[in-house]
Amino acid sequence: MSVRAKFKLVRREEGSEGFSLKFEPVTSGSPENDQFFKYTPWGELKLGTINAEAAREFTVGDEYYLDFTPAPRPS
C-alpha cells in the first residue's frame, strides 16, 4: 500500500550547515487540494540538504506530491 500526500513549500532557508526546507500540507486552493486535505496525512515536513543544486529545485509557494511507499525489509 502507498499513500500520496500533497504539500506546499512554505520556507527555504540557507544556513551554515546547508539548506532547510519546510513543507505544510495543502488545505485549499483547488478541488484537488480539497481532496488531499480531506483524505491524506497532515502535519509538517522539514528536510535539510547540503546540496545547493538540490535545494534550488524547490520553490517557495510551489506544491509537491509526497509518495510514501513501503521499502522492502532487509533479509
All heavy atoms as a GROMACS GRO file, in nm:
protein
  603
    1MET      N    1   0.084  -0.118   0.000
    1MET     CA    2   0.000   0.000   0.000
    1MET      C    3   0.089   0.124   0.000
    1MET      O    4   0.192   0.128   0.066
    1MET     CB    5  -0.088   0.000   0.124
    1MET     CG    6  -0.174   0.121   0.136
    1MET     SD    7  -0.271   0.114   0.288
    1MET     CE    8  -0.307   0.285   0.304
    2SER      N    9   0.048   0.224  -0.074
    2SER     CA   10   0.120   0.350  -0.070
    2SER      C   11   0.021   0.463  -0.044
    2SER      O   12  -0.098   0.448  -0.067
    2SER     CB   13   0.197   0.374  -0.200
    2SER     OG   14   0.108   0.382  -0.308
    3VAL      N   15   0.071   0.574   0.005
    3VAL     CA   16  -0.010   0.691   0.035
    3VAL      C   17   0.054   0.811  -0.034
    3VAL      O   18   0.176   0.830  -0.026
    3VAL     CB   19  -0.017   0.716   0.188
    3VAL    CG1   20  -0.089   0.846   0.218
    3VAL    CG2   21  -0.085   0.600   0.257
    4ARG      N   22  -0.027   0.889  -0.103
    4ARG     CA   23   0.022   1.011  -0.167
    4ARG      C   24  -0.035   1.130  -0.091
    4ARG      O   25  -0.155   1.138  -0.066
    4ARG     CB   26  -0.019   1.017  -0.312
    4ARG     CG   27   0.017   1.150  -0.378
    4ARG     CD   28  -0.004   1.148  -0.525
    4ARG     NE   29   0.122   1.108  -0.585
    4ARG     CZ   30   0.151   1.122  -0.713
    4ARG    NH1   31   0.062   1.171  -0.796
    4ARG    NH2   32   0.268   1.084  -0.759
    5ALA      N   33   0.051   1.222  -0.054
    5ALA     CA   34   0.010   1.346   0.012
    5ALA      C   35   0.056   1.461  -0.076
    5ALA      O   36   0.140   1.445  -0.166
    5ALA     CB   37   0.073   1.356   0.150
    6LYS      N   38   0.002   1.578  -0.052
    6LYS     CA   39   0.040   1.696  -0.130
    6LYS      C   40   0.076   1.807  -0.032
    6LYS      O   41  -0.007   1.847   0.051
    6LYS     CB   42  -0.074   1.738  -0.222
    6LYS     CG   43  -0.035   1.843  -0.323
    6LYS     CD   44  -0.150   1.866  -0.420
    6LYS     CE   45  -0.116   1.972  -0.522
    6LYS     NZ   46  -0.234   2.004  -0.607
    7PHE      N   47   0.198   1.855  -0.042
    7PHE     CA   48   0.250   1.957   0.048
    7PHE      C   49   0.298   2.077  -0.030
    7PHE      O   50   0.334   2.066  -0.147
    7PHE     CB   51   0.366   1.900   0.131
    7PHE     CG   52   0.324   1.820   0.251
    7PHE    CD1   53   0.256   1.701   0.237
    7PHE    CD2   54   0.352   1.864   0.379
    7PHE    CE1   55   0.217   1.626   0.347
    7PHE    CE2   56   0.314   1.790   0.490
    7PHE     CZ   57   0.247   1.671   0.473
    8LYS      N   58   0.301   2.191   0.037
    8LYS     CA   59   0.346   2.317  -0.022
    8LYS      C   60   0.473   2.361   0.051
    8LYS      O   61   0.479   2.357   0.174
    8LYS     CB   62   0.237   2.422  -0.005
    8LYS     CG   63   0.268   2.557  -0.062
    8LYS     CD   64   0.146   2.648  -0.041
    8LYS     CE   65   0.162   2.780  -0.110
    8LYS     NZ   66   0.038   2.859  -0.100
    9LEU      N   67   0.572   2.404  -0.026
    9LEU     CA   68   0.694   2.458   0.036
    9LEU      C   69   0.665   2.598   0.087
    9LEU      O   70   0.629   2.687   0.010
    9LEU     CB   71   0.810   2.461  -0.063
    9LEU     CG   72   0.943   2.511  -0.007
    9LEU    CD1   73   0.995   2.420   0.104
    9LEU    CD2   74   1.046   2.527  -0.116
   10VAL      N   75   0.678   2.617   0.218
   10VAL     CA   76   0.646   2.747   0.278
   10VAL      C   77   0.771   2.824   0.318
   10VAL      O   78   0.765   2.945   0.338
   10VAL     CB   79   0.551   2.733   0.399
   10VAL    CG1   80   0.416   2.678   0.354
   10VAL    CG2   81   0.610   2.646   0.508
   11ARG      N   82   0.886   2.754   0.328
   11ARG     CA   83   1.008   2.826   0.366
   11ARG      C   84   1.131   2.748   0.320
   11ARG      O   85   1.137   2.628   0.334
   11ARG     CB   86   1.013   2.847   0.517
   11ARG     CG   87   1.128   2.937   0.559
   11ARG     CD   88   1.124   2.978   0.705
   11ARG     NE   89   1.131   2.864   0.793
   11ARG     CZ   90   1.051   2.841   0.894
   11ARG    NH1   91   0.953   2.922   0.923
   11ARG    NH2   92   1.066   2.735   0.971
   12ARG      N   93   1.227   2.821   0.266
   12ARG     CA   94   1.357   2.765   0.231
   12ARG      C   95   1.461   2.860   0.287
   12ARG      O   96   1.461   2.979   0.257
   12ARG     CB   97   1.374   2.752   0.080
   12ARG     CG   98   1.508   2.689   0.041
   12ARG     CD   99   1.524   2.675  -0.107
   12ARG     NE  100   1.533   2.808  -0.166
   12ARG     CZ  101   1.520   2.832  -0.295
   12ARG    NH1  102   1.495   2.735  -0.379
   12ARG    NH2  103   1.528   2.954  -0.341
   13GLU      N  104   1.548   2.807   0.371
   13GLU     CA  105   1.649   2.891   0.435
   13GLU      C  106   1.787   2.831   0.412
   13GLU      O  107   1.803   2.709   0.410
   13GLU     CB  108   1.624   2.901   0.585
   13GLU     CG  109   1.494   2.970   0.621
   13GLU     CD  110   1.469   2.975   0.770
   13GLU    OE1  111   1.520   2.887   0.844
   13GLU    OE2  112   1.397   3.066   0.814
   14GLU      N  113   1.884   2.919   0.399
   14GLU     CA  114   2.023   2.875   0.389
   14GLU      C  115   2.094   2.913   0.518
   14GLU      O  116   2.083   3.026   0.566
   14GLU     CB  117   2.091   2.942   0.270
   14GLU     CG  118   2.234   2.894   0.251
   14GLU     CD  119   2.300   2.952   0.127
   14GLU    OE1  120   2.237   3.032   0.056
   14GLU    OE2  121   2.417   2.917   0.102
   15GLY      N  122   2.165   2.817   0.574
   15GLY     CA  123   2.239   2.841   0.697
   15GLY      C  124   2.379   2.786   0.685
   15GLY      O  125   2.421   2.737   0.580
   16SER      N  126   2.450   2.790   0.793
   16SER     CA  127   2.590   2.745   0.793
   16SER      C  128   2.603   2.595   0.768
   16SER      O  129   2.707   2.548   0.722
   16SER     CB  130   2.657   2.781   0.926
   16SER     OG  131   2.589   2.718   1.033
   17GLU      N  132   2.496   2.520   0.795
   17GLU     CA  133   2.502   2.374   0.777
   17GLU      C  134   2.428   2.327   0.652
   17GLU      O  135   2.407   2.208   0.633
   17GLU     CB  136   2.447   2.304   0.901
   17GLU     CG  137   2.532   2.330   1.024
   17GLU     CD  138   2.482   2.254   1.144
   17GLU    OE1  139   2.407   2.157   1.127
   17GLU    OE2  140   2.519   2.294   1.255
   18GLY      N  141   2.384   2.421   0.567
   18GLY     CA  142   2.315   2.383   0.444
   18GLY      C  143   2.181   2.452   0.432
   18GLY      O  144   2.163   2.564   0.478
   19PHE      N  145   2.089   2.383   0.371
   19PHE     CA  146   1.957   2.438   0.341
   19PHE      C  147   1.850   2.365   0.420
   19PHE      O  148   1.857   2.244   0.438
   19PHE     CB  149   1.927   2.424   0.192
   19PHE     CG  150   2.019   2.504   0.106
   19PHE    CD1  151   2.142   2.452   0.068
   19PHE    CD2  152   1.986   2.631   0.063
   19PHE    CE1  153   2.229   2.524  -0.011
   19PHE    CE2  154   2.072   2.705  -0.015
   19PHE     CZ  155   2.194   2.652  -0.053
   20SER      N  156   1.752   2.441   0.466
   20SER     CA  157   1.638   2.385   0.538
   20SER      C  158   1.513   2.415   0.458
   20SER      O  159   1.490   2.528   0.414
   20SER     CB  160   1.628   2.449   0.677
   20SER     OG  161   1.512   2.405   0.743
   21LEU      N  162   1.431   2.312   0.436
   21LEU     CA  163   1.309   2.325   0.359
   21LEU      C  164   1.191   2.286   0.448
   21LEU      O  165   1.191   2.178   0.507
   21LEU     CB  166   1.312   2.232   0.237
   21LEU     CG  167   1.433   2.245   0.146
   21LEU    CD1  168   1.440   2.128   0.050
   21LEU    CD2  169   1.430   2.377   0.071
   22LYS      N  170   1.092   2.374   0.458
   22LYS     CA  171   0.974   2.344   0.541
   22LYS      C  172   0.851   2.336   0.452
   22LYS      O  173   0.821   2.430   0.377
   22LYS     CB  174   0.953   2.452   0.647
   22LYS     CG  175   0.833   2.423   0.735
   22LYS     CD  176   0.810   2.530   0.839
   22LYS     CE  177   0.684   2.499   0.918
   22LYS     NZ  178   0.647   2.610   1.005
   23PHE      N  179   0.781   2.224   0.462
   23PHE     CA  180   0.660   2.199   0.385
   23PHE      C  181   0.541   2.186   0.479
   23PHE      O  182   0.553   2.134   0.589
   23PHE     CB  183   0.672   2.066   0.309
   23PHE     CG  184   0.783   2.063   0.207
   23PHE    CD1  185   0.913   2.033   0.244
   23PHE    CD2  186   0.756   2.087   0.074
   23PHE    CE1  187   1.014   2.027   0.149
   23PHE    CE2  188   0.856   2.081  -0.022
   23PHE     CZ  189   0.986   2.052   0.016
   24GLU      N  190   0.424   2.234   0.431
   24GLU     CA  191   0.299   2.216   0.503
   24GLU      C  192   0.197   2.156   0.407
   24GLU      O  193   0.204   2.181   0.286
   24GLU     CB  194   0.249   2.350   0.558
   24GLU     CG  195   0.339   2.406   0.665
   24GLU     CD  196   0.293   2.540   0.719
   24GLU    OE1  197   0.200   2.601   0.662
   24GLU    OE2  198   0.351   2.585   0.819
   25PRO      N  199   0.100   2.081   0.458
   25PRO     CA  200   0.003   2.019   0.368
   25PRO      C  201  -0.086   2.123   0.301
   25PRO      O  202  -0.113   2.228   0.359
   25PRO     CB  203  -0.079   1.929   0.460
   25PRO     CG  204  -0.064   1.989   0.595
   25PRO     CD  205   0.072   2.051   0.598
   26VAL      N  206  -0.130   2.092   0.179
   26VAL     CA  207  -0.226   2.180   0.114
   26VAL      C  208  -0.359   2.166   0.186
   26VAL      O  209  -0.393   2.060   0.237
   26VAL     CB  210  -0.240   2.148  -0.036
   26VAL    CG1  211  -0.109   2.170  -0.109
   26VAL    CG2  212  -0.292   2.008  -0.060
   27THR      N  213  -0.432   2.274   0.191
   27THR     CA  214  -0.563   2.272   0.258
   27THR      C  215  -0.674   2.328   0.170
   27THR      O  216  -0.791   2.306   0.198
   27THR     CB  217  -0.560   2.352   0.389
   27THR    OG1  218  -0.520   2.486   0.360
   27THR    CG2  219  -0.462   2.290   0.489
   28SER      N  220  -0.637   2.403   0.067
   28SER     CA  221  -0.738   2.465  -0.020
   28SER      C  222  -0.670   2.516  -0.146
   28SER      O  223  -0.551   2.495  -0.166
   28SER     CB  224  -0.807   2.581   0.054
   28SER     OG  225  -0.712   2.680   0.086
   29GLY      N  226  -0.747   2.585  -0.228
   29GLY     CA  227  -0.690   2.646  -0.347
   29GLY      C  228  -0.731   2.578  -0.476
   29GLY      O  229  -0.719   2.636  -0.584
   30SER      N  230  -0.777   2.454  -0.467
   30SER     CA  231  -0.824   2.383  -0.586
   30SER      C  232  -0.907   2.264  -0.540
   30SER      O  233  -0.893   2.219  -0.425
   30SER     CB  234  -0.706   2.334  -0.670
   30SER     OG  235  -0.641   2.225  -0.607
   31PRO      N  236  -0.990   2.211  -0.627
   31PRO     CA  237  -1.065   2.090  -0.590
   31PRO      C  238  -0.972   1.975  -0.552
   31PRO      O  239  -1.001   1.899  -0.459
   31PRO     CB  240  -1.147   2.059  -0.716
   31PRO     CG  241  -1.165   2.192  -0.783
   31PRO     CD  242  -1.036   2.264  -0.756
   32GLU      N  243  -0.858   1.962  -0.623
   32GLU     CA  244  -0.763   1.856  -0.588
   32GLU      C  245  -0.708   1.876  -0.447
   32GLU      O  246  -0.699   1.781  -0.369
   32GLU     CB  247  -0.647   1.851  -0.688
   32GLU     CG  248  -0.550   1.738  -0.656
   32GLU     CD  249  -0.426   1.737  -0.741
   32GLU    OE1  250  -0.349   1.837  -0.738
   32GLU    OE2  251  -0.406   1.636  -0.810
   33ASN      N  252  -0.674   1.999  -0.412
   33ASN     CA  253  -0.621   2.026  -0.278
   33ASN      C  254  -0.726   1.996  -0.171
   33ASN      O  255  -0.692   1.946  -0.064
   33ASN     CB  256  -0.573   2.170  -0.267
   33ASN     CG  257  -0.445   2.194  -0.343
   33ASN    OD1  258  -0.388   2.101  -0.402
   33ASN    ND2  259  -0.400   2.317  -0.345
   34ASP      N  260  -0.852   2.027  -0.200
   34ASP     CA  261  -0.959   1.994  -0.106
   34ASP      C  262  -0.962   1.844  -0.078
   34ASP      O  263  -0.979   1.801   0.036
   34ASP     CB  264  -1.095   2.040  -0.158
   34ASP     CG  265  -1.108   2.191  -0.167
   34ASP    OD1  266  -1.030   2.263  -0.102
   34ASP    OD2  267  -1.199   2.238  -0.240
   35GLN      N  268  -0.946   1.763  -0.183
   35GLN     CA  269  -0.947   1.618  -0.168
   35GLN      C  270  -0.826   1.569  -0.088
   35GLN      O  271  -0.837   1.482  -0.002
   35GLN     CB  272  -0.953   1.549  -0.304
   35GLN     CG  273  -1.085   1.567  -0.374
   35GLN     CD  274  -1.202   1.510  -0.295
   35GLN    OE1  275  -1.199   1.395  -0.255
   35GLN    NE2  276  -1.302   1.592  -0.272
   36PHE      N  277  -0.707   1.624  -0.118
   36PHE     CA  278  -0.589   1.583  -0.043
   36PHE      C  279  -0.603   1.618   0.104
   36PHE      O  280  -0.570   1.539   0.191
   36PHE     CB  281  -0.462   1.646  -0.102
   36PHE     CG  282  -0.401   1.565  -0.212
   36PHE    CD1  283  -0.426   1.594  -0.344
   36PHE    CD2  284  -0.318   1.457  -0.183
   36PHE    CE1  285  -0.372   1.518  -0.446
   36PHE    CE2  286  -0.263   1.380  -0.283
   36PHE     CZ  287  -0.290   1.411  -0.415
   37PHE      N  288  -0.656   1.737   0.133
   37PHE     CA  289  -0.672   1.778   0.272
   37PHE      C  290  -0.769   1.685   0.345
   37PHE      O  291  -0.752   1.655   0.462
   37PHE     CB  292  -0.720   1.922   0.279
   37PHE     CG  293  -0.740   1.973   0.418
   37PHE    CD1  294  -0.635   1.981   0.507
   37PHE    CD2  295  -0.865   2.013   0.462
   37PHE    CE1  296  -0.653   2.028   0.637
   37PHE    CE2  297  -0.884   2.061   0.590
   37PHE     CZ  298  -0.778   2.068   0.678
   38LYS      N  299  -0.868   1.638   0.274
   38LYS     CA  300  -0.972   1.554   0.334
   38LYS      C  301  -0.923   1.412   0.364
   38LYS      O  302  -0.965   1.352   0.462
   38LYS     CB  303  -1.089   1.547   0.235
   38LYS     CG  304  -1.221   1.504   0.294
   38LYS     CD  305  -1.321   1.484   0.181
   38LYS     CE  306  -1.423   1.590   0.172
   38LYS     NZ  307  -1.528   1.564   0.075
   39TYR      N  308  -0.832   1.359   0.282
   39TYR     CA  309  -0.803   1.216   0.290
   39TYR      C  310  -0.658   1.177   0.320
   39TYR      O  311  -0.629   1.059   0.334
   39TYR     CB  312  -0.842   1.148   0.158
   39TYR     CG  313  -0.990   1.153   0.134
   39TYR    CD1  314  -1.044   1.228   0.031
   39TYR    CD2  315  -1.078   1.082   0.217
   39TYR    CE1  316  -1.182   1.232   0.011
   39TYR    CE2  317  -1.215   1.085   0.197
   39TYR     CZ  318  -1.266   1.161   0.094
   39TYR     OH  319  -1.400   1.167   0.073
   40THR      N  320  -0.565   1.270   0.325
   40THR     CA  321  -0.426   1.229   0.345
   40THR      C  322  -0.367   1.289   0.472
   40THR      O  323  -0.429   1.373   0.537
   40THR     CB  324  -0.338   1.267   0.224
   40THR    OG1  325  -0.339   1.408   0.208
   40THR    CG2  326  -0.386   1.201   0.097
   41PRO      N  327  -0.247   1.248   0.509
   41PRO     CA  328  -0.187   1.294   0.634
   41PRO      C  329  -0.173   1.446   0.641
   41PRO      O  330  -0.164   1.513   0.540
   41PRO     CB  331  -0.048   1.229   0.633
   41PRO     CG  332  -0.060   1.112   0.542
   41PRO     CD  333  -0.161   1.153   0.438
   42TRP      N  334  -0.169   1.495   0.764
   42TRP     CA  335  -0.144   1.637   0.787
   42TRP      C  336  -0.023   1.648   0.879
   42TRP      O  337   0.023   1.551   0.936
   42TRP     CB  338  -0.266   1.707   0.848
   42TRP     CG  339  -0.309   1.648   0.978
   42TRP    CD1  340  -0.399   1.546   0.996
   42TRP    CD2  341  -0.262   1.682   1.107
   42TRP    NE1  342  -0.411   1.517   1.129
   42TRP    CE2  343  -0.327   1.599   1.201
   42TRP    CE3  344  -0.170   1.774   1.156
   42TRP    CZ2  345  -0.304   1.607   1.337
   42TRP    CZ3  346  -0.149   1.781   1.292
   42TRP    CH2  347  -0.215   1.698   1.380
   43GLY      N  348   0.029   1.767   0.893
   43GLY     CA  349   0.145   1.791   0.978
   43GLY      C  350   0.240   1.885   0.908
   43GLY      O  351   0.199   1.967   0.827
   44GLU      N  352   0.366   1.871   0.938
   44GLU     CA  353   0.466   1.950   0.867
   44GLU      C  354   0.585   1.860   0.837
   44GLU      O  355   0.608   1.761   0.906
   44GLU     CB  356   0.508   2.074   0.944
   44GLU     CG  357   0.606   2.052   1.055
   44GLU     CD  358   0.651   2.182   1.120
   44GLU    OE1  359   0.584   2.284   1.109
   44GLU    OE2  360   0.755   2.178   1.184
   45LEU      N  361   0.657   1.896   0.735
   45LEU     CA  362   0.774   1.818   0.695
   45LEU      C  363   0.890   1.913   0.684
   45LEU      O  364   0.880   2.018   0.618
   45LEU     CB  365   0.747   1.750   0.560
   45LEU     CG  366   0.863   1.674   0.499
   45LEU    CD1  367   0.895   1.551   0.583
   45LEU    CD2  368   0.829   1.633   0.356
   46LYS      N  369   0.999   1.880   0.748
   46LYS     CA  370   1.121   1.960   0.737
   46LYS      C  371   1.230   1.871   0.681
   46LYS      O  372   1.254   1.761   0.730
   46LYS     CB  373   1.162   2.015   0.873
   46LYS     CG  374   1.070   2.124   0.923
   46LYS     CD  375   1.108   2.174   1.058
   46LYS     CE  376   1.232   2.261   1.049
   46LYS     NZ  377   1.269   2.320   1.178
   47LEU      N  378   1.293   1.917   0.575
   47LEU     CA  379   1.404   1.847   0.513
   47LEU      C  380   1.526   1.936   0.514
   47LEU      O  381   1.515   2.058   0.509
   47LEU     CB  382   1.371   1.812   0.367
   47LEU     CG  383   1.252   1.722   0.341
   47LEU    CD1  384   1.227   1.711   0.190
   47LEU    CD2  385   1.278   1.585   0.398
   48GLY      N  386   1.640   1.876   0.515
   48GLY     CA  387   1.764   1.951   0.508
   48GLY      C  388   1.856   1.890   0.404
   48GLY      O  389   1.849   1.770   0.376
   49THR      N  390   1.938   1.973   0.343
   49THR     CA  391   2.036   1.925   0.247
   49THR      C  392   2.157   2.019   0.246
   49THR      O  393   2.144   2.138   0.273
   49THR     CB  394   1.977   1.913   0.105
   49THR    OG1  395   2.077   1.859   0.017
   49THR    CG2  396   1.930   2.047   0.051
   50ILE      N  397   2.272   1.964   0.216
   50ILE     CA  398   2.390   2.047   0.197
   50ILE      C  399   2.414   2.072   0.048
   50ILE      O  400   2.502   2.147   0.010
   50ILE     CB  401   2.516   1.984   0.261
   50ILE    CG1  402   2.544   1.847   0.201
   50ILE    CG2  403   2.500   1.976   0.412
   50ILE    CD1  404   2.679   1.788   0.242
   51ASN      N  405   2.330   2.013  -0.035
   51ASN     CA  406   2.342   2.022  -0.179
   51ASN      C  407   2.263   2.143  -0.231
   51ASN      O  408   2.141   2.140  -0.240
   51ASN     CB  409   2.290   1.892  -0.242
   51ASN     CG  410   2.307   1.888  -0.392
   51ASN    OD1  411   2.306   1.989  -0.459
   51ASN    ND2  412   2.321   1.766  -0.443
   52ALA      N  413   2.334   2.251  -0.266
   52ALA     CA  414   2.269   2.374  -0.311
   52ALA      C  415   2.188   2.351  -0.438
   52ALA      O  416   2.079   2.407  -0.454
   52ALA     CB  417   2.373   2.483  -0.334
   53GLU      N  418   2.239   2.268  -0.528
   53GLU     CA  419   2.167   2.241  -0.652
   53GLU      C  420   2.033   2.173  -0.624
   53GLU      O  421   1.931   2.206  -0.684
   53GLU     CB  422   2.252   2.153  -0.743
   53GLU     CG  423   2.194   2.134  -0.880
   53GLU     CD  424   2.288   2.058  -0.972
   53GLU    OE1  425   2.410   2.074  -0.962
   53GLU    OE2  426   2.235   1.981  -1.054
   54ALA      N  427   2.032   2.080  -0.531
   54ALA     CA  428   1.907   2.013  -0.494
   54ALA      C  429   1.811   2.112  -0.428
   54ALA      O  430   1.691   2.111  -0.458
   54ALA     CB  431   1.936   1.897  -0.399
   55ALA      N  432   1.860   2.197  -0.341
   55ALA     CA  433   1.774   2.294  -0.273
   55ALA      C  434   1.709   2.390  -0.372
   55ALA      O  435   1.594   2.430  -0.354
   55ALA     CB  436   1.855   2.372  -0.169
   56ARG      N  437   1.781   2.426  -0.479
   56ARG     CA  438   1.725   2.517  -0.579
   56ARG      C  439   1.612   2.454  -0.660
   56ARG      O  440   1.538   2.525  -0.728
   56ARG     CB  441   1.836   2.567  -0.673
   56ARG     CG  442   1.925   2.672  -0.611
   56ARG     CD  443   2.012   2.740  -0.715
   56ARG     NE  444   2.112   2.648  -0.771
   56ARG     CZ  445   2.233   2.629  -0.722
   56ARG    NH1  446   2.273   2.695  -0.616
   56ARG    NH2  447   2.316   2.544  -0.780
   57GLU      N  448   1.597   2.324  -0.656
   57GLU     CA  449   1.489   2.257  -0.727
   57GLU      C  450   1.353   2.283  -0.662
   57GLU      O  451   1.249   2.255  -0.722
   57GLU     CB  452   1.514   2.106  -0.734
   57GLU     CG  453   1.630   2.067  -0.821
   57GLU     CD  454   1.607   2.100  -0.968
   57GLU    OE1  455   1.496   2.074  -1.019
   57GLU    OE2  456   1.701   2.154  -1.031
   58PHE      N  457   1.353   2.334  -0.540
   58PHE     CA  458   1.230   2.359  -0.465
   58PHE      C  459   1.204   2.510  -0.458
   58PHE      O  460   1.292   2.586  -0.418
   58PHE     CB  461   1.241   2.302  -0.324
   58PHE     CG  462   1.254   2.152  -0.322
   58PHE    CD1  463   1.378   2.092  -0.314
   58PHE    CD2  464   1.141   2.072  -0.330
   58PHE    CE1  465   1.390   1.955  -0.312
   58PHE    CE2  466   1.151   1.934  -0.330
   58PHE     CZ  467   1.276   1.875  -0.321
   59THR      N  468   1.083   2.550  -0.495
   59THR     CA  469   1.046   2.691  -0.498
   59THR      C  470   0.939   2.718  -0.393
   59THR      O  471   0.837   2.647  -0.389
   59THR     CB  472   0.992   2.728  -0.638
   59THR    OG1  473   1.093   2.698  -0.734
   59THR    CG2  474   0.954   2.875  -0.645
   60VAL      N  475   0.963   2.817  -0.309
   60VAL     CA  476   0.865   2.855  -0.207
   60VAL      C  477   0.733   2.890  -0.277
   60VAL      O  478   0.731   2.962  -0.376
   60VAL     CB  479   0.916   2.972  -0.122
   60VAL    CG1  480   0.807   3.024  -0.028
   60VAL    CG2  481   1.039   2.931  -0.042
   61GLY      N  482   0.625   2.834  -0.225
   61GLY     CA  483   0.493   2.857  -0.280
   61GLY      C  484   0.447   2.746  -0.374
   61GLY      O  485   0.328   2.734  -0.400
   62ASP      N  486   0.541   2.665  -0.425
   62ASP     CA  487   0.503   2.555  -0.513
   62ASP      C  488   0.456   2.436  -0.431
   62ASP      O  489   0.494   2.419  -0.315
   62ASP     CB  490   0.619   2.513  -0.603
   62ASP     CG  491   0.641   2.608  -0.720
   62ASP    OD1  492   0.565   2.706  -0.734
   62ASP    OD2  493   0.736   2.583  -0.797
   63GLU      N  494   0.374   2.352  -0.495
   63GLU     CA  495   0.318   2.234  -0.429
   63GLU      C  496   0.385   2.109  -0.485
   63GLU      O  497   0.421   2.104  -0.603
   63GLU     CB  498   0.167   2.229  -0.452
   63GLU     CG  499   0.097   2.349  -0.390
   63GLU     CD  500  -0.050   2.359  -0.426
   63GLU    OE1  501  -0.096   2.286  -0.516
   63GLU    OE2  502  -0.118   2.442  -0.365
   64TYR      N  503   0.401   2.009  -0.398
   64TYR     CA  504   0.472   1.886  -0.434
   64TYR      C  505   0.396   1.765  -0.382
   64TYR      O  506   0.341   1.768  -0.272
   64TYR     CB  507   0.613   1.887  -0.373
   64TYR     CG  508   0.697   2.002  -0.424
   64TYR    CD1  509   0.695   2.125  -0.359
   64TYR    CD2  510   0.774   1.988  -0.538
   64TYR    CE1  511   0.770   2.232  -0.406
   64TYR    CE2  512   0.850   2.094  -0.585
   64TYR     CZ  513   0.847   2.216  -0.519
   64TYR     OH  514   0.920   2.321  -0.566
   65TYR      N  515   0.395   1.660  -0.461
   65TYR     CA  516   0.341   1.532  -0.416
   65TYR      C  517   0.447   1.460  -0.334
   65TYR      O  518   0.565   1.461  -0.369
   65TYR     CB  519   0.304   1.443  -0.533
   65TYR     CG  520   0.192   1.496  -0.619
   65TYR    CD1  521   0.212   1.528  -0.752
   65TYR    CD2  522   0.063   1.510  -0.567
   65TYR    CE1  523   0.109   1.574  -0.831
   65TYR    CE2  524  -0.041   1.556  -0.646
   65TYR     CZ  525  -0.017   1.588  -0.778
   65TYR     OH  526  -0.119   1.634  -0.857
   66LEU      N  527   0.405   1.398  -0.227
   66LEU     CA  528   0.492   1.313  -0.146
   66LEU      C  529   0.433   1.173  -0.147
   66LEU      O  530   0.319   1.153  -0.105
   66LEU     CB  531   0.501   1.365  -0.002
   66LEU     CG  532   0.554   1.506   0.015
   66LEU    CD1  533   0.544   1.550   0.160
   66LEU    CD2  534   0.697   1.513  -0.032
   67ASP      N  535   0.509   1.080  -0.198
   67ASP     CA  536   0.463   0.941  -0.205
   67ASP      C  537   0.532   0.860  -0.098
   67ASP      O  538   0.656   0.857  -0.091
   67ASP     CB  539   0.492   0.883  -0.344
   67ASP     CG  540   0.409   0.950  -0.451
   67ASP    OD1  541   0.287   0.965  -0.431
   67ASP    OD2  542   0.465   0.990  -0.554
   68PHE      N  543   0.452   0.794  -0.016
   68PHE     CA  544   0.503   0.706   0.089
   68PHE      C  545   0.474   0.564   0.046
   68PHE      O  546   0.358   0.521   0.044
   68PHE     CB  547   0.434   0.737   0.222
   68PHE     CG  548   0.463   0.878   0.270
   68PHE    CD1  549   0.378   0.981   0.240
   68PHE    CD2  550   0.574   0.904   0.348
   68PHE    CE1  551   0.403   1.111   0.284
   68PHE    CE2  552   0.601   1.031   0.394
   68PHE     CZ  553   0.515   1.135   0.361
   69THR      N  554   0.579   0.492   0.012
   69THR     CA  555   0.568   0.354  -0.031
   69THR      C  556   0.659   0.270   0.057
   69THR      O  557   0.776   0.304   0.076
   69THR     CB  558   0.612   0.342  -0.178
   69THR    OG1  559   0.534   0.430  -0.257
   69THR    CG2  560   0.595   0.200  -0.229
   70PRO      N  561   0.609   0.162   0.112
   70PRO     CA  562   0.694   0.080   0.200
   70PRO      C  563   0.818   0.031   0.126
   70PRO      O  564   0.811  -0.011   0.010
   70PRO     CB  565   0.604  -0.038   0.238
   70PRO     CG  566   0.464   0.011   0.216
   70PRO     CD  567   0.473   0.109   0.103
   71ALA      N  568   0.929   0.039   0.194
   71ALA     CA  569   1.054  -0.014   0.140
   71ALA      C  570   1.065  -0.161   0.180
   71ALA      O  571   1.012  -0.202   0.283
   71ALA     CB  572   1.173   0.063   0.197
   72PRO      N  573   1.133  -0.242   0.096
   72PRO     CA  574   1.149  -0.382   0.133
   72PRO      C  575   1.230  -0.394   0.262
   72PRO      O  576   1.323  -0.316   0.286
   72PRO     CB  577   1.224  -0.443   0.016
   72PRO     CG  578   1.235  -0.339  -0.088
   72PRO     CD  579   1.194  -0.209  -0.030
   73ARG      N  580   1.194  -0.490   0.343
   73ARG     CA  581   1.269  -0.515   0.465
   73ARG      C  582   1.397  -0.588   0.430
   73ARG      O  583   1.397  -0.673   0.341
   73ARG     CB  584   1.187  -0.599   0.561
   73ARG     CG  585   1.066  -0.526   0.612
   73ARG     CD  586   0.990  -0.611   0.710
   73ARG     NE  587   0.871  -0.540   0.751
   73ARG     CZ  588   0.810  -0.564   0.864
   73ARG    NH1  589   0.852  -0.659   0.945
   73ARG    NH2  590   0.703  -0.495   0.896
   74PRO      N  591   1.505  -0.555   0.499
   74PRO     CA  592   1.630  -0.626   0.472
   74PRO      C  593   1.614  -0.774   0.503
   74PRO      O  594   1.545  -0.812   0.598
   74PRO     CB  595   1.732  -0.563   0.566
   74PRO     CG  596   1.665  -0.447   0.630
   74PRO     CD  597   1.519  -0.455   0.603
   75SER      N  598   1.679  -0.856   0.424
   75SER     CA  599   1.668  -1.000   0.450
   75SER      C  600   1.781  -1.049   0.537
   75SER      O  601   1.874  -0.986   0.568
   75SER     CB  602   1.667  -1.078   0.319
   75SER     OG  603   1.771  -1.037   0.235
   0.00000   0.00000   0.00000
